[in-house]
Amino acid sequence: MFRHVTMFRWATGTSEEQVQGLARALGRLPDAIPALRAYRVGPDAGLAEGNWDFVVVAEFDDAEAWRAYLAHPAHQQLIAEHVRTMVAERASVQYHC
Amino acid sequence: MFRHVTMFRWATGTSEEQVQGLARALGRLPDAIPALRAYRVGPDAGLAEGNWDFVVVAEFDDAEAWRAYLAHPAHQQLIAEHVRTMVAERASVQYHC
C-alpha cells in the first residue's frame, strides 16, 4: 500500500463554512477518482495545543496511482476552488506501508 | 475510529542509522500498547519536493485510547531515546474518521 498524507493550517479568517465546503468536495473525490482505495479526511479534533487544522490520508495501490490522483481534473478543480483560498501552510509525506 | 497523525522534519545531521533505530522502536510499540489498533509509520518516499521526512499514523477506538498511548511508558521512552534527539519540526492532527 502507498499512502499520501497531507496536513493543512488554514489562513487567518478561514470560515467554518469554507472548511465544510472543502470536506464535502473531498467526500466526492473517491467516486471521481477510481485510483483512491481509501480516503479519510477531517478537521483536527481540537484536543491538543499547537495542532494543525486538517488532514487528508489517501491510500493507493502504488505511487503511480498516487500520481494519477494528483493530476486528476477533479482533484485539481478541488484545489483551485477550495484549498487555494484557505491554505496558509501545507505539509506532506508519501510512504510505503 | 480515532486517528492520530504526526509528521516530522529531522534536524540537520540526523543519520539514516538514527531513522532506522526510530523505525525499529516504533515497530515494537503495538505489542507494548494494546490500545493501538493500527500503526503505520515510515520515511517519506522521496517523490515530491518540500515534503516532510517521516509520518506516524496511529488508529484507536477513541480519544481515550489515544491519550493512553501518549502517556504509555513505552511511548514516552521512545520519545526520550529517539525522537527528541532527531526532531526539528513536528506537526500533528487527531481526527475522527
N, CA and C atoms of all chains as a GROMACS GRO file, in nm:
protein
  582
    1MET      N    1   0.084  -0.120   0.000
    1MET     CA    2   0.000   0.000   0.000
    1MET      C    3   0.088   0.125   0.000
    2PHE      N    4   0.040   0.227  -0.068
    2PHE     CA    5   0.111   0.354  -0.078
    2PHE      C    6   0.019   0.462  -0.022
    3ARG      N    7   0.068   0.533   0.080
    3ARG     CA    8  -0.015   0.634   0.146
    3ARG      C    9   0.037   0.774   0.121
    4HIS      N   10  -0.058   0.862   0.104
    4HIS     CA   11  -0.030   1.005   0.087
    4HIS      C   12  -0.098   1.076   0.204
    5VAL      N   13  -0.019   1.151   0.279
    5VAL     CA   14  -0.071   1.223   0.396
    5VAL      C   15  -0.040   1.372   0.378
    6THR      N   16  -0.142   1.454   0.390
    6THR     CA   17  -0.122   1.599   0.384
    6THR      C   18  -0.194   1.666   0.500
    7MET      N   19  -0.123   1.756   0.566
    7MET     CA   20  -0.183   1.838   0.672
    7MET      C   21  -0.187   1.983   0.625
    8PHE      N   22  -0.287   2.053   0.675
    8PHE     CA   23  -0.302   2.196   0.643
    8PHE      C   24  -0.316   2.278   0.770
    9ARG      N   25  -0.261   2.400   0.760
    9ARG     CA   26  -0.301   2.508   0.851
    9ARG      C   27  -0.377   2.608   0.766
   10TRP      N   28  -0.493   2.649   0.813
   10TRP     CA   29  -0.574   2.745   0.737
   10TRP      C   30  -0.529   2.888   0.764
   11ALA      N   31  -0.548   2.971   0.664
   11ALA     CA   32  -0.517   3.114   0.676
   11ALA      C   33  -0.613   3.178   0.777
   12THR      N   34  -0.566   3.281   0.842
   12THR     CA   35  -0.650   3.359   0.933
   12THR      C   36  -0.774   3.406   0.857
   13GLY      N   37  -0.889   3.391   0.920
   13GLY     CA   38  -1.012   3.435   0.856
   13GLY      C   39  -1.086   3.325   0.782
   14THR      N   40  -1.024   3.207   0.770
   14THR     CA   41  -1.094   3.094   0.707
   14THR      C   42  -1.218   3.059   0.790
   15SER      N   43  -1.330   3.044   0.724
   15SER     CA   44  -1.456   3.022   0.795
   15SER      C   45  -1.489   2.874   0.808
   16GLU      N   46  -1.572   2.843   0.904
   16GLU     CA   47  -1.622   2.707   0.922
   16GLU      C   48  -1.696   2.661   0.796
   17GLU      N   49  -1.764   2.755   0.731
   17GLU     CA   50  -1.836   2.724   0.608
   17GLU      C   51  -1.739   2.679   0.497
   18GLN      N   52  -1.624   2.748   0.488
   18GLN     CA   53  -1.524   2.708   0.388
   18GLN      C   54  -1.471   2.568   0.416
   19VAL      N   55  -1.446   2.539   0.545
   19VAL     CA   56  -1.393   2.407   0.581
   19VAL      C   57  -1.496   2.298   0.549
   20GLN      N   58  -1.622   2.327   0.578
   20GLN     CA   59  -1.726   2.228   0.548
   20GLN      C   60  -1.743   2.209   0.397
   21GLY      N   61  -1.728   2.318   0.323
   21GLY     CA   62  -1.734   2.309   0.177
   21GLY      C   63  -1.621   2.223   0.121
   22LEU      N   64  -1.502   2.240   0.176
   22LEU     CA   65  -1.388   2.156   0.137
   22LEU      C   66  -1.415   2.010   0.172
   23ALA      N   67  -1.464   1.985   0.294
   23ALA     CA   68  -1.488   1.847   0.337
   23ALA      C   69  -1.590   1.779   0.246
   24ARG      N   70  -1.694   1.853   0.206
   24ARG     CA   71  -1.793   1.795   0.114
   24ARG      C   72  -1.730   1.765  -0.022
   25ALA      N   73  -1.648   1.857  -0.071
   25ALA     CA   74  -1.583   1.837  -0.201
   25ALA      C   75  -1.488   1.717  -0.196
   26LEU      N   76  -1.414   1.705  -0.085
   26LEU     CA   77  -1.324   1.590  -0.068
   26LEU      C   78  -1.403   1.460  -0.066
   27GLY      N   79  -1.520   1.464  -0.004
   27GLY     CA   80  -1.604   1.344   0.006
   27GLY      C   81  -1.651   1.292  -0.130
   28ARG      N   82  -1.650   1.381  -0.231
   28ARG     CA   83  -1.693   1.338  -0.364
   28ARG      C   84  -1.578   1.279  -0.447
   29LEU      N   85  -1.454   1.299  -0.402
   29LEU     CA   86  -1.339   1.255  -0.484
   29LEU      C   87  -1.331   1.104  -0.505
   30PRO      N   88  -1.357   1.020  -0.403
   30PRO     CA   89  -1.344   0.875  -0.426
   30PRO      C   90  -1.431   0.823  -0.541
   31ASP      N   91  -1.550   0.883  -0.561
   31ASP     CA   92  -1.633   0.841  -0.674
   31ASP      C   93  -1.574   0.887  -0.807
   32ALA      N   94  -1.503   1.000  -0.803
   32ALA     CA   95  -1.449   1.057  -0.927
   32ALA      C   96  -1.313   0.997  -0.964
   33ILE      N   97  -1.240   0.946  -0.864
   33ILE     CA   98  -1.102   0.900  -0.888
   33ILE      C   99  -1.089   0.755  -0.843
   34PRO      N  100  -1.105   0.661  -0.936
   34PRO     CA  101  -1.104   0.518  -0.900
   34PRO      C  102  -0.974   0.472  -0.834
   35ALA      N  103  -0.863   0.541  -0.859
   35ALA     CA  104  -0.735   0.500  -0.800
   35ALA      C  105  -0.732   0.514  -0.648
   36LEU      N  106  -0.825   0.592  -0.593
   36LEU     CA  107  -0.832   0.611  -0.447
   36LEU      C  108  -0.891   0.488  -0.380
   37ARG      N  109  -0.807   0.415  -0.307
   37ARG     CA  110  -0.854   0.293  -0.240
   37ARG      C  111  -0.920   0.325  -0.106
   38ALA      N  112  -0.871   0.425  -0.038
   38ALA     CA  113  -0.932   0.471   0.088
   38ALA      C  114  -0.900   0.618   0.101
   39TYR      N  115  -0.990   0.692   0.164
   39TYR     CA  116  -0.975   0.838   0.169
   39TYR      C  117  -1.041   0.884   0.298
   40ARG      N  118  -0.962   0.915   0.396
   40ARG     CA  119  -1.017   0.959   0.524
   40ARG      C  120  -0.960   1.096   0.557
   41VAL      N  121  -1.048   1.192   0.561
   41VAL     CA  122  -1.009   1.332   0.578
   41VAL      C  123  -1.089   1.391   0.693
   42GLY      N  124  -1.037   1.499   0.750
   42GLY     CA  125  -1.117   1.565   0.851
   42GLY      C  126  -1.043   1.673   0.927
   43PRO      N  127  -1.119   1.754   0.999
   43PRO     CA  128  -1.060   1.860   1.081
   43PRO      C  129  -1.001   1.803   1.209
   44ASP      N  130  -0.902   1.874   1.260
   44ASP     CA  131  -0.843   1.836   1.388
   44ASP      C  132  -0.949   1.834   1.498
   45ALA      N  133  -0.938   1.736   1.587
   45ALA     CA  134  -1.038   1.719   1.692
   45ALA      C  135  -1.030   1.825   1.802
   46GLY      N  136  -0.924   1.905   1.801
   46GLY     CA  137  -0.916   2.015   1.898
   46GLY      C  138  -0.878   1.971   2.038
   47LEU      N  139  -0.809   1.859   2.049
   47LEU     CA  140  -0.775   1.805   2.180
   47LEU      C  141  -0.632   1.833   2.222
   48ALA      N  142  -0.550   1.886   2.133
   48ALA     CA  143  -0.409   1.911   2.167
   48ALA      C  144  -0.367   2.049   2.118
   49GLU      N  145  -0.291   2.118   2.199
   49GLU     CA  146  -0.239   2.251   2.166
   49GLU      C  147  -0.141   2.244   2.049
   50GLY      N  148  -0.147   2.343   1.962
   50GLY     CA  149  -0.045   2.355   1.858
   50GLY      C  150  -0.067   2.267   1.737
   51ASN      N  151  -0.176   2.192   1.736
   51ASN     CA  152  -0.203   2.105   1.622
   51ASN      C  153  -0.229   2.184   1.494
   52TRP      N  154  -0.211   2.116   1.382
   52TRP     CA  155  -0.253   2.172   1.254
   52TRP      C  156  -0.405   2.155   1.241
   53ASP      N  157  -0.463   2.207   1.131
   53ASP     CA  158  -0.610   2.222   1.126
   53ASP      C  159  -0.686   2.109   1.057
   54PHE      N  160  -0.622   2.039   0.966
   54PHE     CA  161  -0.697   1.945   0.881
   54PHE      C  162  -0.599   1.842   0.827
   55VAL      N  163  -0.647   1.720   0.806
   55VAL     CA  164  -0.559   1.616   0.750
   55VAL      C  165  -0.633   1.536   0.643
   56VAL      N  166  -0.556   1.496   0.544
   56VAL     CA  167  -0.602   1.407   0.437
   56VAL      C  168  -0.511   1.284   0.437
   57VAL      N  169  -0.570   1.165   0.448
   57VAL     CA  170  -0.494   1.041   0.436
   57VAL      C  171  -0.555   0.961   0.321
   58ALA      N  172  -0.479   0.944   0.214
   58ALA     CA  173  -0.526   0.876   0.094
   58ALA      C  174  -0.443   0.750   0.071
   59GLU      N  175  -0.510   0.642   0.032
   59GLU     CA  176  -0.439   0.516   0.008
   59GLU      C  177  -0.454   0.473  -0.139
   60PHE      N  178  -0.342   0.423  -0.191
   60PHE     CA  179  -0.334   0.380  -0.330
   60PHE      C  180  -0.263   0.245  -0.339
   61ASP      N  181  -0.276   0.182  -0.456
   61ASP     CA  182  -0.202   0.059  -0.477
   61ASP      C  183  -0.052   0.086  -0.487
   62ASP      N  184  -0.017   0.198  -0.548
   62ASP     CA  185   0.125   0.228  -0.572
   62ASP      C  186   0.143   0.376  -0.602
   63ALA      N  187   0.268   0.416  -0.619
   63ALA     CA  188   0.300   0.557  -0.643
   63ALA      C  189   0.240   0.606  -0.774
   64GLU      N  190   0.228   0.518  -0.871
   64GLU     CA  191   0.171   0.556  -1.000
   64GLU      C  192   0.025   0.600  -0.983
   65ALA      N  193  -0.049   0.526  -0.901
   65ALA     CA  194  -0.190   0.560  -0.875
   65ALA      C  195  -0.199   0.693  -0.800
   66TRP      N  196  -0.104   0.717  -0.709
   66TRP     CA  197  -0.100   0.846  -0.639
   66TRP      C  198  -0.079   0.960  -0.738
   67ARG      N  199   0.012   0.942  -0.834
   67ARG     CA  200   0.037   1.046  -0.934
   67ARG      C  201  -0.088   1.073  -1.018
   68ALA      N  202  -0.163   0.967  -1.047
   68ALA     CA  203  -0.287   0.984  -1.124
   68ALA      C  204  -0.388   1.068  -1.044
   69TYR      N  205  -0.392   1.045  -0.914
   69TYR     CA  206  -0.480   1.125  -0.824
   69TYR      C  207  -0.438   1.271  -0.825
   70LEU      N  208  -0.308   1.296  -0.811
   70LEU     CA  209  -0.259   1.435  -0.808
   70LEU      C  210  -0.300   1.512  -0.933
   71ALA      N  211  -0.289   1.443  -1.047
   71ALA     CA  212  -0.313   1.510  -1.175
   71ALA      C  213  -0.459   1.507  -1.218
   72HIS      N  214  -0.543   1.433  -1.149
   72HIS     CA  215  -0.683   1.415  -1.191
   72HIS      C  216  -0.757   1.549  -1.192
   73PRO      N  217  -0.833   1.577  -1.298
   73PRO     CA  218  -0.906   1.705  -1.307
   73PRO      C  219  -0.995   1.733  -1.185
   74ALA      N  220  -1.058   1.631  -1.129
   74ALA     CA  221  -1.146   1.654  -1.013
   74ALA      C  222  -1.064   1.701  -0.892
   75HIS      N  223  -0.944   1.648  -0.878
   75HIS     CA  224  -0.856   1.689  -0.769
   75HIS      C  225  -0.803   1.831  -0.794
   76GLN      N  226  -0.763   1.857  -0.915
   76GLN     CA  227  -0.712   1.990  -0.948
   76GLN      C  228  -0.821   2.097  -0.931
   77GLN      N  229  -0.944   2.063  -0.966
   77GLN     CA  230  -1.056   2.157  -0.951
   77GLN      C  231  -1.081   2.186  -0.802
   78LEU      N  232  -1.074   2.083  -0.721
   78LEU     CA  233  -1.093   2.100  -0.576
   78LEU      C  234  -0.984   2.191  -0.518
   79ILE      N  235  -0.862   2.173  -0.561
   79ILE     CA  236  -0.753   2.259  -0.512
   79ILE      C  237  -0.779   2.404  -0.552
   80ALA      N  238  -0.816   2.425  -0.678
   80ALA     CA  239  -0.837   2.560  -0.729
   80ALA      C  240  -0.957   2.628  -0.660
   81GLU      N  241  -1.064   2.552  -0.637
   81GLU     CA  242  -1.188   2.613  -0.587
   81GLU      C  243  -1.192   2.622  -0.435
   82HIS      N  244  -1.121   2.533  -0.367
   82HIS     CA  245  -1.131   2.530  -0.221
   82HIS      C  246  -0.997   2.556  -0.152
   83VAL      N  247  -0.901   2.468  -0.176
   83VAL     CA  248  -0.778   2.469  -0.095
   83VAL      C  249  -0.702   2.600  -0.110
   84ARG      N  250  -0.689   2.648  -0.234
   84ARG     CA  251  -0.603   2.766  -0.259
   84ARG      C  252  -0.646   2.889  -0.182
   85THR      N  253  -0.776   2.901  -0.159
   85THR     CA  254  -0.826   3.021  -0.090
   85THR      C  255  -0.813   3.010   0.061
   86MET      N  256  -0.777   2.891   0.113
   86MET     CA  257  -0.781   2.868   0.257
   86MET      C  258  -0.644   2.844   0.319
   87VAL      N  259  -0.551   2.793   0.239
   87VAL     CA  260  -0.431   2.734   0.299
   87VAL      C  261  -0.324   2.837   0.335
   88ALA      N  262  -0.271   2.824   0.456
   88ALA     CA  263  -0.155   2.905   0.498
   88ALA      C  264  -0.029   2.820   0.493
   89GLU      N  265  -0.041   2.694   0.538
   89GLU     CA  266   0.073   2.601   0.538
   89GLU      C  267   0.024   2.463   0.500
   90ARG      N  268   0.113   2.389   0.436
   90ARG     CA  269   0.083   2.255   0.387
   90ARG      C  270   0.204   2.168   0.415
   91ALA      N  271   0.181   2.047   0.466
   91ALA     CA  272   0.291   1.953   0.492
   91ALA      C  273   0.249   1.816   0.440
   92SER      N  274   0.336   1.753   0.362
   92SER     CA  275   0.301   1.623   0.302
   92SER      C  276   0.411   1.520   0.322
   93VAL      N  277   0.366   1.396   0.328
   93VAL     CA  278   0.455   1.279   0.323
   93VAL      C  279   0.383   1.173   0.240
   94GLN      N  280   0.458   1.105   0.152
   94GLN     CA  281   0.409   0.981   0.091
   94GLN      C  282   0.496   0.868   0.143
   95TYR      N  283   0.432   0.754   0.173
   95TYR     CA  284   0.513   0.642   0.224
   95TYR      C  285   0.454   0.508   0.188
   96HIS      N  286   0.543   0.411   0.178
   96HIS     CA  287   0.504   0.273   0.155
   96HIS      C  288   0.473   0.212   0.291
   97CYS      N  289   0.362   0.143   0.300
   97CYS     CA  290   0.328   0.085   0.432
   97CYS      C  291   0.241  -0.039   0.416
   98MET      N  292  -1.368   0.534   1.449
   98MET     CA  293  -1.223   0.526   1.462
   98MET      C  294  -1.166   0.666   1.491
   99PHE      N  295  -1.061   0.666   1.568
   99PHE     CA  296  -0.993   0.790   1.604
   99PHE      C  297  -0.848   0.778   1.557
  100ARG      N  298  -0.806   0.872   1.473
  100ARG     CA  299  -0.671   0.864   1.416
  100ARG      C  300  -0.582   0.977   1.468
  101HIS      N  301  -0.459   0.941   1.491
  101HIS     CA  302  -0.354   1.036   1.532
  101HIS      C  303  -0.248   1.034   1.423
  102VAL      N  304  -0.221   1.151   1.366
  102VAL     CA  305  -0.123   1.163   1.258
  102VAL      C  306  -0.016   1.262   1.302
  103THR      N  307   0.108   1.222   1.293
  103THR     CA  308   0.219   1.314   1.324
  103THR      C  309   0.324   1.306   1.214
  104MET      N  310   0.366   1.422   1.170
  104MET     CA  311   0.477   1.432   1.075
  104MET      C  312   0.596   1.495   1.142
  105PHE      N  313   0.714   1.457   1.094
  105PHE     CA  314   0.838   1.513   1.147
  105PHE      C  315   0.927   1.564   1.035
  106ARG      N  316   0.999   1.672   1.069
  106ARG     CA  317   1.118   1.709   0.992
  106ARG      C  318   1.236   1.684   1.084
  107TRP      N  319   1.334   1.616   1.035
  107TRP     CA  320   1.453   1.585   1.117
  107TRP      C  321   1.552   1.700   1.116
  108ALA      N  322   1.621   1.711   1.226
  108ALA     CA  323   1.725   1.813   1.238
  108ALA      C  324   1.839   1.782   1.141
  109THR      N  325   1.908   1.887   1.098
  109THR     CA  326   2.026   1.871   1.014
  109THR      C  327   2.126   1.780   1.084
  110GLY      N  328   2.180   1.684   1.012
  110GLY     CA  329   2.278   1.594   1.071
  110GLY      C  330   2.218   1.464   1.122
  111THR      N  331   2.084   1.453   1.118
  111THR     CA  332   2.022   1.326   1.158
  111THR      C  333   2.065   1.217   1.060
  112SER      N  334   2.109   1.102   1.113
  112SER     CA  335   2.163   0.997   1.027
  112SER      C  336   2.056   0.895   0.989
  113GLU      N  337   2.083   0.825   0.881
  113GLU     CA  338   1.997   0.715   0.838
  113GLU      C  339   1.988   0.609   0.949
  114GLU      N  340   2.098   0.590   1.020
  114GLU     CA  341   2.100   0.494   1.133
  114GLU      C  342   2.000   0.536   1.243
  115GLN      N  343   1.997   0.664   1.272
  115GLN     CA  344   1.901   0.713   1.373
  115GLN      C  345   1.756   0.690   1.327
  116VAL      N  346   1.730   0.716   1.199
  116VAL     CA  347   1.594   0.698   1.147
  116VAL      C  348   1.556   0.550   1.153
  117GLN      N  349   1.650   0.462   1.117
  117GLN     CA  350   1.620   0.319   1.122
  117GLN      C  351   1.600   0.272   1.266
  118GLY      N  352   1.677   0.329   1.359
  118GLY     CA  353   1.660   0.295   1.501
  118GLY      C  354   1.522   0.337   1.550
  119LEU      N  355   1.478   0.455   1.509
  119LEU     CA  356   1.343   0.500   1.544
  119LEU      C  357   1.238   0.407   1.485
  120ALA      N  358   1.254   0.373   1.357
  120ALA     CA  359   1.154   0.287   1.291
  120ALA      C  360   1.144   0.151   1.362
  121ARG      N  361   1.259   0.097   1.403
  121ARG     CA  362   1.256  -0.031   1.476
  121ARG      C  363   1.185  -0.015   1.610
  122ALA      N  364   1.213   0.093   1.681
  122ALA     CA  365   1.150   0.117   1.811
  122ALA      C  366   0.999   0.136   1.795
  123LEU      N  367   0.960   0.209   1.691
  123LEU     CA  368   0.816   0.227   1.664
  123LEU      C  369   0.749   0.093   1.635
  124GLY      N  370   0.821   0.008   1.564
  124GLY     CA  371   0.767  -0.124   1.530
  124GLY      C  372   0.737  -0.210   1.650
  125ARG      N  373   0.802  -0.181   1.762
  125ARG     CA  374   0.776  -0.260   1.884
  125ARG      C  375   0.658  -0.206   1.965
  126LEU      N  376   0.611  -0.085   1.935
  126LEU     CA  377   0.505  -0.025   2.019
  126LEU      C  378   0.372  -0.100   2.016
  127PRO      N  379   0.326  -0.149   1.901
  127PRO     CA  380   0.195  -0.217   1.903
  127PRO      C  381   0.189  -0.335   2.000
  128ASP      N  382   0.300  -0.407   2.018
  128ASP     CA  383   0.299  -0.516   2.116
  128ASP      C  384   0.295  -0.463   2.259
  129ALA      N  385   0.351  -0.344   2.279
  129ALA     CA  386   0.359  -0.288   2.414
  129ALA      C  387   0.233  -0.212   2.454
  130ILE      N  388   0.161  -0.162   2.354
  130ILE     CA  389   0.046  -0.073   2.381
  130ILE      C  390  -0.078  -0.131   2.314
  131PRO      N  391  -0.157  -0.207   2.389
  131PRO     CA  392  -0.273  -0.276   2.331
  131PRO      C  393  -0.376  -0.180   2.271
  132ALA      N  394  -0.380  -0.054   2.317
  132ALA     CA  395  -0.479   0.042   2.264
  132ALA      C  396  -0.455   0.074   2.117
  133LEU      N  397  -0.335   0.046   2.067
  133LEU     CA  398  -0.302   0.073   1.926
  133LEU      C  399  -0.368  -0.029   1.836
  134ARG      N  400  -0.469   0.012   1.760
  134ARG     CA  401  -0.540  -0.080   1.669
  134ARG      C  402  -0.466  -0.098   1.539
  135ALA      N  403  -0.403   0.008   1.491
  135ALA     CA  404  -0.320   0.001   1.370
  135ALA      C  405  -0.213   0.106   1.382
  136TYR      N  406  -0.098   0.078   1.323
  136TYR     CA  407   0.017   0.168   1.341
  136TYR      C  408   0.102   0.155   1.217
  137ARG      N  409   0.096   0.255   1.132
  137ARG     CA  410   0.174   0.251   1.008
  137ARG      C  411   0.260   0.375   1.002
  138VAL      N  412   0.388   0.352   1.004
  138VAL     CA  413   0.486   0.460   1.015
  138VAL      C  414   0.590   0.442   0.905
  139GLY      N  415   0.657   0.550   0.870
  139GLY     CA  416   0.764   0.535   0.772
  139GLY      C  417   0.821   0.665   0.723
  140PRO      N  418   0.937   0.654   0.657
  140PRO     CA  419   1.001   0.771   0.599
  140PRO      C  420   0.933   0.811   0.469
  141ASP      N  421   0.943   0.939   0.438
  141ASP     CA  422   0.890   0.989   0.312
  141ASP      C  423   0.955   0.916   0.194
  142ALA      N  424   0.876   0.889   0.091
  142ALA     CA  425   0.924   0.811  -0.023
  142ALA      C  426   1.019   0.890  -0.113
  143GLY      N  427   1.028   1.021  -0.092
  143GLY     CA  428   1.125   1.099  -0.169
  143GLY      C  429   1.080   1.132  -0.310
  144LEU      N  430   0.949   1.133  -0.333
  144LEU     CA  431   0.897   1.154  -0.468
  144LEU      C  432   0.848   1.296  -0.493
  145ALA      N  433   0.842   1.378  -0.388
  145ALA     CA  434   0.790   1.515  -0.406
  145ALA      C  435   0.879   1.614  -0.332
  146GLU      N  436   0.902   1.728  -0.395
  146GLU     CA  437   0.983   1.836  -0.337
  146GLU      C  438   0.915   1.894  -0.215
  147GLY      N  439   0.994   1.927  -0.113
  147GLY     CA  440   0.941   2.002   0.000
  147GLY      C  441   0.868   1.919   0.104
  148ASN      N  442   0.862   1.789   0.082
  148ASN     CA  443   0.794   1.702   0.179
  148ASN      C  444   0.862   1.701   0.315
  149TRP      N  445   0.787   1.662   0.417
  149TRP     CA  446   0.844   1.636   0.547
  149TRP      C  447   0.912   1.499   0.544
  150ASP      N  448   0.977   1.460   0.654
  150ASP     CA  449   1.068   1.344   0.649
  150ASP      C  450   1.007   1.210   0.692
  151PHE      N  451   0.906   1.214   0.778
  151PHE     CA  452   0.860   1.088   0.839
  151PHE      C  453   0.717   1.109   0.885
  152VAL      N  454   0.638   1.002   0.882
  152VAL     CA  455   0.499   1.013   0.928
  152VAL      C  456   0.462   0.893   1.016
  153VAL      N  457   0.378   0.921   1.114
  153VAL     CA  458   0.319   0.819   1.202
  153VAL      C  459   0.167   0.831   1.189
  154VAL      N  460   0.101   0.722   1.154
  154VAL     CA  461  -0.046   0.719   1.154
  154VAL      C  462  -0.090   0.608   1.249
  155ALA      N  463  -0.155   0.647   1.358
  155ALA     CA  464  -0.198   0.552   1.462
  155ALA      C  465  -0.349   0.554   1.472
  156GLU      N  466  -0.407   0.435   1.489
  156GLU     CA  467  -0.553   0.425   1.498
  156GLU      C  468  -0.594   0.368   1.633
  157PHE      N  469  -0.701   0.427   1.686
  157PHE     CA  470  -0.753   0.390   1.818
  157PHE      C  471  -0.905   0.379   1.811
  158ASP      N  472  -0.962   0.316   1.914
  158ASP     CA  473  -1.108   0.311   1.922
  158ASP      C  474  -1.165   0.449   1.950
  159ASP      N  475  -1.095   0.528   2.030
  159ASP     CA  476  -1.148   0.658   2.070
  159ASP      C  477  -1.035   0.745   2.126
  160ALA      N  478  -1.070   0.869   2.161
  160ALA     CA  479  -0.970   0.965   2.209
  160ALA      C  480  -0.908   0.920   2.340
  161GLU      N  481  -0.985   0.849   2.421
  161GLU     CA  482  -0.933   0.799   2.549
  161GLU      C  483  -0.816   0.702   2.526
  162ALA      N  484  -0.832   0.615   2.429
  162ALA     CA  485  -0.725   0.520   2.395
  162ALA      C  486  -0.602   0.592   2.341
  163TRP      N  487  -0.625   0.698   2.264
  163TRP     CA  488  -0.513   0.780   2.216
  163TRP      C  489  -0.437   0.843   2.333
  164ARG      N  490  -0.511   0.893   2.432
  164ARG     CA  491  -0.444   0.953   2.549
  164ARG      C  492  -0.362   0.848   2.625
  165ALA      N  493  -0.413   0.726   2.631
  165ALA     CA  494  -0.339   0.618   2.698
  165ALA      C  495  -0.208   0.589   2.623
  166TYR      N  496  -0.213   0.594   2.491
  166TYR     CA  497  -0.092   0.577   2.407
  166TYR      C  498   0.009   0.687   2.433
  167LEU      N  499  -0.039   0.812   2.435
  167LEU     CA  500   0.052   0.926   2.458
  167LEU      C  501   0.127   0.911   2.590
  168ALA      N  502   0.055   0.866   2.692
  168ALA     CA  503   0.111   0.861   2.827
  168ALA      C  504   0.184   0.730   2.856
  169HIS      N  505   0.170   0.632   2.768
  169HIS     CA  506   0.226   0.499   2.796
  169HIS      C  507   0.379   0.506   2.812
  170PRO      N  508   0.434   0.438   2.913
  170PRO     CA  509   0.580   0.443   2.935
  170PRO      C  510   0.662   0.401   2.812
  171ALA      N  511   0.615   0.304   2.736
  171ALA     CA  512   0.691   0.260   2.618
  171ALA      C  513   0.698   0.372   2.515
  172HIS      N  514   0.590   0.447   2.501
  172HIS     CA  515   0.587   0.560   2.408
  172HIS      C  516   0.675   0.674   2.458
  173GLN      N  517   0.665   0.704   2.585
  173GLN     CA  518   0.747   0.810   2.644
  173GLN      C  519   0.896   0.778   2.634
  174GLN      N  520   0.930   0.651   2.654
  174GLN     CA  521   1.070   0.608   2.642
  174GLN      C  522   1.122   0.627   2.499
  175LEU      N  523   1.039   0.589   2.403
  175LEU     CA  524   1.076   0.605   2.262
  175LEU      C  525   1.100   0.753   2.228
  176ILE      N  526   1.015   0.841   2.279
  176ILE     CA  527   1.033   0.985   2.253
  176ILE      C  528   1.165   1.032   2.314
  177ALA      N  529   1.190   0.990   2.438
  177ALA     CA  530   1.311   1.035   2.507
  177ALA      C  531   1.438   0.981   2.440
  178GLU      N  532   1.433   0.855   2.395
  178GLU     CA  533   1.555   0.791   2.344
  178GLU      C  534   1.580   0.816   2.196
  179HIS      N  535   1.474   0.840   2.122
  179HIS     CA  536   1.489   0.854   1.977
  179HIS      C  537   1.446   0.991   1.926
  180VAL      N  538   1.317   1.022   1.943
  180VAL     CA  539   1.260   1.139   1.875
  180VAL      C  540   1.327   1.269   1.917
  181ARG      N  541   1.349   1.286   2.046
  181ARG     CA  542   1.399   1.416   2.096
  181ARG      C  543   1.533   1.455   2.037
  182THR      N  544   1.614   1.357   2.005
  182THR     CA  545   1.747   1.388   1.952
  182THR      C  546   1.745   1.417   1.802
  183MET      N  547   1.631   1.392   1.739
  183MET     CA  548   1.626   1.399   1.592
  183MET      C  549   1.538   1.511   1.539
  184VAL      N  550   1.438   1.551   1.617
  184VAL     CA  551   1.330   1.630   1.560
  184VAL      C  552   1.363   1.779   1.550
  185ALA      N  553   1.334   1.836   1.432
  185ALA     CA  554   1.344   1.980   1.413
  185ALA      C  555   1.203   2.042   1.416
  186GLU      N  556   1.108   1.975   1.350
  186GLU     CA  557   0.970   2.023   1.347
  186GLU      C  558   0.876   1.903   1.358
  187ARG      N  559   0.760   1.931   1.417
  187ARG     CA  560   0.661   1.827   1.440
  187ARG      C  561   0.525   1.888   1.409
  188ALA      N  562   0.439   1.815   1.339
  188ALA     CA  563   0.303   1.862   1.309
  188ALA      C  564   0.206   1.748   1.335
  189SER      N  565   0.101   1.775   1.410
  189SER     CA  566   0.006   1.669   1.445
  189SER      C  567  -0.138   1.710   1.418
  190VAL      N  568  -0.219   1.610   1.389
  190VAL     CA  569  -0.365   1.622   1.384
  190VAL      C  570  -0.422   1.494   1.444
  191GLN      N  571  -0.525   1.507   1.525
  191GLN     CA  572  -0.609   1.393   1.561
  191GLN      C  573  -0.746   1.415   1.499
  192TYR      N  574  -0.805   1.308   1.449
  192TYR     CA  575  -0.939   1.326   1.387
  192TYR      C  576  -1.023   1.200   1.396
  193HIS      N  577  -1.153   1.225   1.400
  193HIS     CA  578  -1.250   1.116   1.397
  193HIS      C  579  -1.273   1.081   1.251
  194CYS      N  580  -1.271   0.952   1.219
  194CYS     CA  581  -1.288   0.914   1.078
  194CYS      C  582  -1.348   0.776   1.066
   0.00000   0.00000   0.00000
